[in-house]
């Protein structure tokens, strides 16, 4: 009798979660327990639901996939899903690792499910893949962001951006000179593109840690970041990001 895999899908992109859930439906060996929307949510649901298997995105808010795995007590089998370069990931596939490149194709997913049944899904080498992702990030590191003003395109240097703010469907770059620039990027895409100096403290805010003047304790485990711009802007973190921020800033 084939093993039944109690499965959790962890990805911050709703469309990616729904697509994967739909693709997994035909497989009798997969029973989907639910979904999680970020690293902290993933930890909470894994410890509560005790899945046998997780489909795990790598780049997510609060904790990325590797940071999340390092904090788990219950250790399920893992199939990574990633948008990173297919040629780099192919090296791991040659060693029968389970990494799915987004957008996930049904034929590739079917191979993964077959591997689960044949190999009982040995755990992948997280450290090796983590090192690869770091190398890929270095190659993709950017120094400017583009902003459109009429017919002009401005290049905003990252080292002038104090914080990034999402307001409804719009995302603004706040620079050290007090200006506010509308950008076409989503806040989620910026979180992936920007250097490690930028930290997502809330679903609506990414801050440049080089411009933090003070960090104060807020209510219910949140923190208030006072920035070193002209207005000494105060930005409050979400409670869900508390553990990550305490670790990041040693507070």
N, C-alpha and C positions, 0 to 999 in steps of 0.2 A: 504494500500500500504506500502511495506517495505521501511524503510529509506535507502537512498543512502548515503554511507559514503565516502566522499572525503578523500583520504588516502595518507600519505607520509611515506616512509620507510627510517629509519635513522640507518645506521650501517656502520662502517669503513671497513668491510670485503665485497669486491665486490661479492664474491661467495655467501655469506649469503644473500645479497640484491637480487641477481638474482634468487636464489632459492625461497625466500619468494615471490617475484613478480610472479614467475611461479605458486606457490601454490595458490596464491590469484586470479589468472585469472578466474577460474571457477565460482567465486562467483559474482552474478549479483549486489549484494548490495555494492560491493567494487569498487570504481573508483580510480585508482592510479594516483595521480598528479605528482609524481616524486620520487626522492631519494636524500638523503643527506649523506655525507661521514664522518662527524664528528660533534661534538657538536655545533661549531660555524656555520657551514654550515646548520645544523638543525634549529638553531634559525633564520637565514636569510630566509630560505625557508618557515618556518612556518609563519613568519610575512608577507611574500610576498603572499603566496598561500592560507593562512587561511584554512588549512585542518580541517575536523571534527575529524579525527582519525589519530594517528601515531603509527607505529610499531617501538619501540625504543630499541636499544641496550643499555646496561648499561656501559660497559667499552669501551670508545672511546677517541681519541686524543682531545686536546684543552679543551673541557668540557666533563665530563662523563654525563650519562643520567640524573642524579639528578641535577647536576649543570646546565645543559641546561634548565631543566624544571623551575628552580628557576629564570631564566632570561627572561622567556617568558611573553609577554603581552597578546597575544592570547593563550588561554588554550584549546587545543584539548583534546579529550579522548585519553587514552594511553593504549597500550598493550606492555608490556615489553617483550623483547627477551633476554635470558641470557644463558651463558654456566655454571652457577653455579649449585651446587649440587641439584639434583632433589628431594631429600628427604626434604631438607630445603624448597625449593620452594613449595612442596606439601602442606605444612601448610597453605600457602596463597591461594592455589587453593581450599581448603576446604571451604574457606569463599567467594567463587565465584570471586576471584581476577583474573585478566587476565595476566598471566605470561607464556611465552612459553620457554621451555627448548630447547636449540640448541643441535643437529640439529632438526629443527622443523618437526614434523610428520604430515602428511595430516589429520589424524583422530583427532589429538589434535587441529589443526587449525580450523577444522570444528566446534568443540565444542565452540571455542572462538567466531566464527562468529555467532553461534546460541545465545550465551550469549549477544552479542551486540544487537541483535534483541529483545531479551526477556527483558533485564534489562535497555536498553538504556545506557549501559556502564557507571555505576557510576565510578567516579575517584578512582583509587587504593590509598592505604595508602603509599605514597612515603617515608615518614619518617621512617615508620616501616620497609619497605624493605631495605632502605638505611642502617639502623642499622644492619640488618641481613648481608648485604654484607660486612660491616666493620668487623663483627665478623668472617666471612668466610675468609677474607683477613688475619686476624691475625693468623688464623690456618695455612694458606698456606705460611706464611712469610719465606723467604729463606735467608741464610747467605753467600752462595757461589754459583758460577757458574762453570760449567765444561768446560774445553777446552781440545781438543785432540791434542797431538803432537806425531806423529808417532803411536807407540803402547802404549804410555802413556796417562793417563787422569789426567790433573792438576785441582785442585780445587782453583779457584780464589776468594779470600774473597771480599765481596761487599765493605767493607770499604777501599779497596785499589784501587778501580776503580774510576778514575777521570771522564771519560766520555765514552760513547758508540757511535760508528760511523757506519753508514750503507754506504757501497760503492757498488753500483750496487746490485748484489745478495749476497754480503758478509757483515758480521757484525763483527766488531772488538771491543774488550775491551781494552781501554787505561788505564794502571795502573800507580800509583804514581812513580814507579821506571823507567818510560819512556818506558816500553815494550808495545807491541801491539799484542794482542792474537786474533786469529780467532776463532769464536764460531759458533756452529750450530743453535743457537737460531735466530729467526727473531727479528727485532727491535720491532715489534708490540707485540710479545709474551713477550719480556722482559719488555715492558712498563706495562703489566698486572702483572708480577711476582714480580717486584722490590718494595722495600719499598718506603715510601713517600719522602725519601731524594732524590730520583731520579726523574728528571723532563724532560719531552719531550719538547724541545724548538724548534724543527724543525723536518721535516720528516726524516732527516738523523742523528739527534743528540739527545741523552739523556745524561743529565749531573748529576753528583752527587753534590747536593747543598752544601755539606760539604767542597767541594774543590773550591768554587767560591771565587776568590780574589777581583774582581771588576765587576761591571755591568755598562756598558756605553750605552748611547743612540745611536742608529744607524739611518739609513735612513728609512723614510716611516713607522714609528712606530715600527721598529725592535729594538732589543737590542743586544749588544755585551757582551758576558760573557768571562772574562779573568780568566782562571783557575790557580790554585796554584800548577801546576806541574813544572817540570824542564824547560820546554819550554815556560811557561806562555801562553799556547795555547789560542787562541781567537776563540770563536764559536759564530756565528751570528744566532739569532732566526729568524723564519719566521714571516712575518707581521701578519698572521692569528692567531698566538699565543700571540699577543701583550696584549690583554685584560686579558687573563689568567695569564700571567707573571707579569703584573702590580699588579694584585690582590695578587698573590702568594708572591711576594717580596716587596709589598707595595712601588712601585716606580711610 
